[in-house]
Amino acid sequence: MTELSCVIERVVFRNEGNGFAVVDVKAGKRRTRAVGLMPDARSGMLCVLKGAFEVNGRFGEQFVFKDYEEAEPTDAGSMEDFLGSGILRGVGPKTAAIIVARFGDETLSVLEGAPERLLGIPGIGAKKLEQIKESYAERREIADVVLHFVRLGVERATAMKLYRKYGGETVGLVSEDPFRLVREADGIDFKTADRIALRLGLAENSEQRIGAGILYVLANAAAGGNTYLPRERFMEDTSALLGVARDEIEDAALSLVIGGGIQKEKVDGEDAYFLASYYLAEKGVCNGLGRLAAADIKPVRAHIDALISAMETEKGIVLSGEQKQAIEHSLTSGVFVITGGPGTGKTTIIKAVADILAFCDFEIAIAAPTGRAAKRITESTGYEAKTLHRLLEYSADPDSEKMYFGKDSYSPLEIDALIIDEASMIDVLLMHALIDALPSGIRLIIVGDADQLPPVGAGNVLKDILSSERVDFAGLHEIYRQAAESLIVTNAHRINRGEMPIVNEKDGNFFLERKNDEESALKSILDLVRTRLPKYCGEGHTRRDIQVITPVKNRRLGTISLNAELQAVLNPPAPGKSERRHGGRVFRKGDKVMQMKNDYTLSWIDLSSLDKGEGIFNGDIGFIESINEDDDTISVIFDDVRLVKYDEDGFDHIELAYAITVHKSQGSEYPVVVMPMMFVPPMLATRNLLYTAITRGRDLVVLVGSESRLSVMVGNAGSKDRYSALASFLRAYPRT
């Protein structure tokens, strides 16, 4: 590793969120560009960079540093640069030159111990002296905090992040509870906090450390979709993380149970450990479903068979016996679940139930987990559908960034019936919030496809409800004539049965382009998206209708690589086309992008109505409308109407979306889907992942790759099991 002693002449770019900086530096007579994590980068800063010179294909030679140390000025010239860089409020280049000329090598000593001597400098009065003293004290404070944590083995960029979070109280707060960093400091993991704790002298078997480890293990499990861990798995994971005995884990867990942080409960006869929030959510959903199912509901005002017949006559449709039965149960049950694959008539049933309830003057609402799913059900039924968040009137605390719902048990929804679509995507925390806001006597109709991937969040609500066999449901199996004409629908059901799909039929809409290696598959995908598919689909379809979906983020055919390649052919740089580089990525006007995390406080304006609102959600897709270099913002239009302006802090929350993962595609429908079919890690090479991917396509699906890889996925019925307790709780719920 090379050490480069230098002075920063210009900060070209700095990401305030993660500390990544691009700086122009001068080392002796040599000038070069340096890149790395430096959250406190500023012009005039003297530092020693530790890294190596590398040649970047786009930017040429640059010094890539892994660490750095700030240096004190050692001569009059560097002292003048240091003070004139703006590091001290009230001191510019001219004043800096006068100070250094007056005090020479004593300058730092004067600032440190006798700042009142500066009153003899022209232009420095009592007010400016206070500014100088405060800014110098702040700089010393930052330096002391950073040095404290660097000595504990913490990277300098991480130490700066801590200071920005806690300020002058950093050392005291972290010394008191190092593990607060995992809960409160974004981007600091348990291992970093644990390393700090041990170096501060905390014993390996202290209850504080073991308790923090337990909470981390359960939180990590929840991030993987689990609402609890069975006792043996819980003990194994916690012991492996902390290296302590099981009896010590038992003692710390008991203290957390008493304190309310975690819950210990039997699940199907086996001890299980929950974070309190997930235990309360699963119990709450269970009790809420039981309450709704047992309550008296407002009766419809006519015989149901007659209502269904009248609706068929009015709409000019003929319902099957399976559909009629599902509609009847939806109208007569407090809670009813409808599940089925594509083409089985779920949307027809939703519309029929809504029509009948509206005819009977029932106040109804229709909702879905995502904006895209809500928009689709609105277009297909004619009834306005809202996102669950909007239905529950979400709001956010801008300080904590936590979300709150305006609708709950104290302020319930004032409706007679609620229909939820795409229920497979609903995690247990959101379902709990929804159930909490539903008054007894309401009809709750839950619609979804249980063979889809589970939700991104923890829990397995739809599958657990069905497997409990304690909630009335209808499983739809008949594929209707128009849907059966689509090979997408036919193949989805074939794949679900473990059968290979039918491909490449004349006039069909499901194709496999056989390729045996990733490079040839990539070339084919680029050709398909750029020229072949727009030409094949003809009038009425554009490149925007085509969505590439892939199982993985990494590898040659993962989202990262594919997005770079697709951007290069679909939206290349051009004279006059604005672009913004950020964290190794390039955003251009016209790029397709996706929001990567829920942001409840992000403001938008509806271009069609000029209404304003807040909230952009994980998975929302839009297009970059403009990039403003003057105020360093990127404007994105979502759903063709909602305009959002991102500042630099928000750039980390959007990604290119020419290619997205299968998980991010849930709840969406695209006219054309293209999917690479090459090597997939075994845990992702599952039948339900493939099923979910192809059912995102409405008009055309093209797989590109190996038939043998396709066969592996079709044949793999297994999927990564989740630990969720809702089914067990429902089975134990007392019958009425």
N, C-alpha and C positions, 0 to 999 in steps of 0.2 A: 504494500500500500504506500502510495506517494503522499508526502506532506507538501502542501502548496501554501506558503506564506504570502498573503495578498491583501489588498484593500478593495472593497466593493466600490466600483465607480458608478454603477447603475443597477437598480432592481428592474429587470425586464418584466418579470411576472412573479406573483406570489399568491398562492392559494391560502386564504385565511382559514379554511376549514381543516386541511391536512398538513399545512406548513411547507408544501412543495414550492420551491423557488427556482427561478432562472435569473442568474446575475452575471453581469459583465465585471470582470475583476482585472486588476493590474498586479502582477507579481514581478517586482523589479522593473525591467524594461518591457516585459512580455505582457500582452493583453490577451485574454481568452474568455470564453463563456463557460460558466460552471452551473451545474444543475444538481439538486438534491434537496433534502429536507432541511429547511432553515426558516422557521417561523418568525424569527426576529431580524430577518435580512433588512438592511438599510444602507443607503449610500454613505460612504465614508467609514464604514465598519471595517476594522482590522481583524483579520481572522486567519486561522490555520486550517485549511481544508484537507481532509484525509480521504483519498480515493485514487483515481487513475484517469489518465487521458483515454478517451474512447472516440472512435469515429462513427458518427451517426449518419445513416444513409440519407436522411433528409436535411439534417442541420450541420453536418460536417464535424470537425473535431471539437470536443468539449470535455471539460473536466467533470467527471461524475463522482461526487463525494458521498461517502457513507456516514461521515461524522465531521464535526468541526469544533473548533474552540475559538472563542473571541479573545483577541489579544489586546493588551494595553499599548498605547502609543509609546515609542521609545526615543523619539527625536522630535525636534521642533516642527519639522515638516509633517510628520504623521500626526503630531498633536494638533496642529492647525486643521488638518483634514478631519480629524476625529471630532473636534469641537464644532467645526463649521458644517458638519453633515446634517445638522438639525436635531441631533440627539438631545440637546438641552434647549428647552423652550426659552425663547428670548435671545438666543445666541446664533447669529448668522455668520457667514464667512468673514465679513469685515470685523465684527466684534471679536471673533475667534482669533484673528490675526493680531489684534491689539492685546488680547489677554496673553497670548503666547509670547509676544514681544516683551510684555511687562514681566512675566513670571518665569518664562523659560522652562527648565526642567522641574521647577517647583509647581507647575500648573496643577497637576493632579492632587498634590498635597494641599494646595490652597482650596480646591473644590471640596476635598474630603474633610479638612479640619478647620479651615479659616475662610469660609466663603464670603464673610463680610469684607474682606480685603478687595473684593471685586467692586465695591462701591467707588473706588478711585478710578474705575474705567469709564471713559466718556459714554454716555447713553445708558449706563446701568444705575438705576435708582432703586429705592427700597422695594417697589412693586416688582420690577424685573428681577431683582435679587431673589425674591421669594419664589418666582417662577423657576429660576435656575436651581435653587436649593431643592425644590420639590421634584423637579425632573431628574436631578442628579441622584437624589435619595431613592427615587423609583428605579432608576437604572441600577443602583447598587443593590437594591432589594431583589430585583430580577436576577442579577448576577449571583447573589448569595443563594437564592432559592435553587437556581439551576445547578450551581456547583454542589449544593447539598445533595441533590438527587443524582447527579452524575457520579458522585463518590459512592452512591448506593448501587451503582451499575445501571442506572436508568439512562436511556438515550437522551441527548440534549433536546431533540425535538419533542419528545414526550414530556420532559421536564418543563419546557416552555408551555406545552398544552395544559399542564397542571397549574402553572402560574396564571394563565389566562382564565382558568376555571375558578380558582380560589384566591388569587391575589396574594396579599401579604400574609394571609392566614394559612397558606398552603402547608408549610412545614408542620404547624401545630395540628391542623385537621387530619393530615395524612398520618402523622405519628400516632394520633389517638385511634384512628380506624383506617388502616391501609386499604381495607376491602371496600370502603365506600367508593373507591375509584372504579370498581367493576359496575357499581350501580349508577354512578353519577357522571363519570368522565367518559365521554364517547370515544371509542377506539382503544380503550385500555382493557386488556383481558385479565382473567384471573391469575394466570401465571406471572404476569408483570407485577400485579398487586401483591401476590404471594412472595415473590422475590424481594420486593421492598419490605414486606412485613418481617421476613426472616432476617434480613440485614439490619432491621431496626431492633432486633433482639426478641421478637415474639417467638415463643416456644412452639416447636412443631406440633405438639399435642395440646396446645392451648384450646380452650373451648371456643374462643373467638375465631381462631383459624379454622377449626373443624366445622363450626357453624356456618362460616362463610363458604367453605368448600361444599357443604351440603346444599346450600341455596344455589350455588353455581351449578352443581351437578343436575339438580332438578330443573333449573332454568335452561340449561343446555339441552336437556331431554325435551323440554317444551318447544325449544327452537326446532327440534327435529320432528315435531308433531305429536309428542307424547304428553298426556295430561298427568301421568304418574309413572313411577318405576316400581316393579315388584321388589320385594325385600332383597332377594339375592342379587339382582342386577344393581340395585341401589347401593348395597354394601360393596360390591365389586368395583363399581365406578368411583365411589367416594374413597375407598381404600387405595385404589390405584392412583388417584389424583393427589392424595395427601400423604400416603405412606404411613398411615397410623392404624392402630389395632381396631377391630370391629367393636369391641366393648366401649371404646372411647367414642366411636361414631354413634353407637346406641345412646350414650349419655348425652351427647350434644344434640342429637335428634329429639330426645325427650324434652330438653330445654326449649327447643324451637317449637315443639308441639304445644307446650305449656304457654309459650309466649305468643302463639297464634301465627307464626311465620310459615309453618308447614302443618300438614295433617296426615295422620296415620289411620288407615281404614282398610277393612277387608274388601277385596275385589274378587268375586267368585271364589271365596274361601281362603284367599292368600293375602298376607299382609302386603300393603302397598303404601308408598310415600308420595304425597302430593305437595306442590306449592299450594298455599291456602287459596289463592285466587282461582286455580283450576278446579280444586275440590268444590269450592262454593259454586262455581259455574256449572259443573256437571250435576251437582245436587240440585241446583236451581232449575236447570232445564228439565230434569226428571220430575221434580215436584210441580213445575209449571205445566208440563204436558199432562200430568195426572189431574191437576186442577181444571184445565181446560176441557179435557175429555169427559170429566164427571159433571160439568156444569150444565144447567138447562140452557138451551139455545133458543133464540127467537125463531118461531116456526115460519116456513114459507106459507103464502096465503092461498095456495091451490094444490091440487094433487100433483105430485112430482112427475108422474108419467105423462100427465096432460101437458104440463109445462114443457117437458122435453119434446113431446110431439109438436107442440105449437112452435117451439123454437126451430125445429127441423124444417117445418113448413115455411116459416118466415124467411129463414136463411137459405133455403133450397139445398139442404144437405141431408145425408143419410148416415146416421151414427150406427156403429156396430153394437152388439150386445155388450161387449167388453167396455166400450166407451160409455154407454148408458149406465151401466152398473157403477162405474167410477164417478160419473156425474151425480147419481143418486146418493151415493155414500158421502160425497163431498158436501151435499146439501143437508144431510141429516146427521152428520157427525160433528162433535166439537173439535176433534183433530182427525185429519185424514191425510194419508200419504199416497202419492201417485208416482210410480217409478217405471221407467222404460227407456229403451234405447232410441236412436234416431228413427223417424218414420213411423212411430207407434201411436201418434196422435195426441201427444201431451199438450201441444199448443191448442189443438182443436178443443180439448176438454177444458183448458183454462178459459178460452173464449166463451164456450157454452155455459160454464158455471157463472162467469161474470155477467153474461147476458141475462140469465135467469134471475140472479140476485138483483141486478139493476132493475129488471122488470118488476120485481117484488119490492122495490123501494128500499133495498138494503144499502147501507153506506159501505162501499167496498174499497179496498186498496190492493194494489199489486206491486210487488217489490222483488228485487233481485240483488245479489251481492255486489255486482259491479255495474258501472255506468253503461258499459257496452252491452251487458246482458239485459239491463233495463230498457235500453234503446231498442234492442231487437224484439223484446216482447211487446213493446209499444207499437212497433211497426207491424207486427204479425197479428195483433188482436184488436188494435184501434183504441185500447184503453191505456191511459197514461200509467206507466210503471216508474217507480222511483227506486233509487238505490236504498238499501236498508239503512245506511247512514243518514240519508236525507229524510227518510220516513221517520226515523227516530230523532230528527232535529239535532244533529251533532253540532257541537261547538268546541272551540279549543281555547286553552289557556296559553296565551302567547309566551308567557314566562316559562312554564313547565313543558310546553308543547304536548301536554296530555289532552285527550279528547274526553268530552262529556256529552251525554245525551240529554236533550230536553224532555224526552218522553221516557217515563219509568213508572213504577208502581204508584208513585205519588201524583203523577200527571200522565195517565194512560192514554193510549190512542183512542179516539172517539170514532170507532168504526164497528160495523157488524160482522165483517168478514175480511180475512187477509189471505191472499194467495201469494206464496213465495215460489219463484222459479229458480232453477239452477242451484238447488239446495245442497248438492254435493260439495259446493265451494264454501259453505258456511262453517266457520270454526266455532268452537264451543263458547268462547268469550262473547262473540257477536250474537250467537243464538241465545245466550243467557240474557243479554241486554234486550233482545227482542221479546222473549217470553215475559220478561219483567214488565214490559210496557203493554201487555195484552190483558185486558180485563176479562174476568170470567164471563161466559156467555157468548164470547166471540167464536166464529168459525175460523179455524186455522187449517188451510189446505197447503200442504208441502209437496212440491213437485221437483223431481230431479232424476238423474241417471246414476244409480248406485254403482255402475261399472266404471265411472269416470275416476280420475285420480282424486285422492283425498284433498282436503283444503290445505292451503299453504300454512295456515295457523294450526295450533294444536287442536286435537280432537278429531272425531270421525262421526259427526252428528248423524248424517243421513243413514250410513251403514249401521250404526249402533241402534238407531230407532227401529230399523227393519229387522235386525238380528235379534232384538229383544222379544219380538212377537207380542208386544204389549200394546202396540198402537195399530189401529185398523189401517190397512193399506191395500192398494190394487197394483199388481204387477202387470204392465202392458206387454204383450208379446206379438200381437198381430201387426204385420207391416202392411200399410195401406198402398193401394195400387200405384198411385203417383209416386210415392216414395220408393216403392219396390223397383221402379224403372231406373233408379239411380244406383249405379254400382257403388257409390260412396256408402249409401245406406246398407245395401246388400253385403258389402265387404265388412262393414263395421260389425254386423251381426255374425258373419262368418268368423272374423277374428275373435270375437267374444266367445265363440264355441271352440276355438282352437283350430280352425280351418284356415288354409291359405287363401288369400283374396284372389278374386278373378281380375286379371290385369290385361291391358292392351287390346281390349275388344274394339272392333270397328264401331264408331259412333258412341263409344263409351266415355265415361268421365273419370276413370281411375287407371293410372298408368304407372308402370315401373320401367324406368330407363336404366338398363343394366350397366353398371360400371364396377370395376374390380379394385380400384385404388382411389384414395382420397383426392389426389390431384385431378384425375380425370372426372371424378364426381363433381369437384368444385367447378371445373371448367364448364361442365354441363349445366350446373345450377345457374352460373352467371349468364350463359347463353339463353337459357330458358326465361329467366326473369327480364333480361334486357331486350330480347327480340322475338324469340320463338313463341312464347305464350301470349304476349300482346297481339301478335299476328294471328295465332291460332284461335284465340277467344273472339277476336273481331270487334265490331262496333259495339259500344256499350261497356267495354272493359278497358281499363287502363293499368299501367304499372302499379298504381296505388291499390288495385284490387288484389295484388299478389302478395302473399305473406309466406316467407320462409320460416319454417318451424323446425327446431332441432332439439334433441334431448339434452345437450350439454352446452356449457359455456366455453370450455377450453377445447383443445385439439384443433386440428385443421378445419374441421367442419362444425366447430362450436360457434356460439354467437359472436365472440370477440373477433375471431378471424373472418367469419362470414360478413359481418357488418363492415369491416374495413374494405373487403373485396367488393362488396355490393355497392358501397358508397362510391368507390373509385369508378365503377362503370355506370351507375345510375345518376350520380350527382357529383361529377368531377369538378375540380377547381376551374374557374374561368375568369377572364378579366371582368372586373366589376362585381363579381359574386363575393359577398362578404363571408368571412369565416372567422372562427375563434378557436384557438388551440387551448386545451385545458387537460392537464394531467395525462399527457400522452395521447389524447384523443383530439380529433378535429370535428367541430360542428360547422356546417355550412347552411346558408339559406336554402330552404327546400328539403332539408334532411328530414327523414322520418325518425321520430324519437319516442321514447317511452319513459314515463315517470316510474322511478324505482322504489319509492317509499311513500307511505301515506303522509301527506302534508296538509293538516287540517286548517292551517292559517294562511295558505297561499291564496292570494286574491286573483279573481278572474272577472272578465266582463263579457257578457253575451253580446256578440256583434249583431245579432238579429233584433234583439229587444233593448239593448243597452242596460239590461239588468246587471247588477253586480252580485258576486257571491264569493265564498271561500271554500277551499278544499279541492285538491287534486290527489288522486289515489294511485296506489301501487298498481301498475299495469295499464294505466290510461295511455293511449297512443295519440300523438299529434304530429304536426309538421311545423318546422321552423319557418316563421313568417319573415323575420328580420333579425339582424344582428347589429346592434347600435354600439359603435366603437366609442362614442363620446361618453356615454354613461356606463359602458361595459355591461350591457344586458342582452339577453336572448329572448325574443318573443316567440311563443309557440301557440298555435291554434289547435285545440282539442275538440273532437267531435264536430269539426267543421264550423263551430260557432264560438267556443269559449277561448278568449285570448288571455294568455298568462305571460307576464314578464318576469324572467328569472334574472336575479343579480348573481354576482360571482359565487356567493354562498350556496346558491341553488344549482350550480352547474354539476355538482357531484351527484345530484338526484335525478339526472336524466341520462339516458344512454341511447345510442343509435338503435333503431328498431326495424331495420330491413330484415333482420333475422332475430327471432325471439325463442326462448325455451318453451317446451310444451307446457310446463307449469304456468308460465306467464300467459299462455294463450287460453287458459280455462275461462269458460263463460263467453268466449268470443266466437264469431262466425265470420269467415272470410270467403269471398267469391272463389279464390284460387289459393290452394295450399301446396307448397313445395317442401319436401322433407328429405334430407339426406338419410340414406339407409346403409351406413357403414358401421365400423366398430362403435359400440356403446358400452360403457362400464356395466358389468353384470347387474349391479343393483338398479340400473335404469333400463336394462334391456327386457322390459316386461310387457306383457300383453295389454294391460290397461293403459300404459303410457302410449303405446301405438294406437290403441282404440281412441284415446282422448285426442291424439294428434289428428287422426284422419277425420274424426267427426267435427273438427273445426272447419272443414271445407264444405262449401255449399254447392258450387257448380263443378269444380274440378280439383282432383288431387293427383299430384305427380310425385312418386317416390324415386329417388335417384341413388343407385348403389347396387348392393349385392343381394341376390335372391336368398343366399344362404343366411345372411344377417337378418333378413325379413323373416325367414323361417324360424330362426332362434327366438325372436321376439314373440312371434305368434305362439310358439310352443311353450313359452315361459309364463305359466299362469300365476306364478308366485309374485308377490309384491312385498315390499318391506312392511312388516307388521307394525302397527302402532299400539301403544298401550293407552287405551281409553276406557273409562269406567261407566259411561252412560248406559250401555246395554245392561250391565250388571245391576246398576242402580234401578233401572226401569223394571227389571225382572223381580227385584226385591220390593218394589213399590206396592203398598197394600191395594188389593182389588176392592172395588166398591160394588 
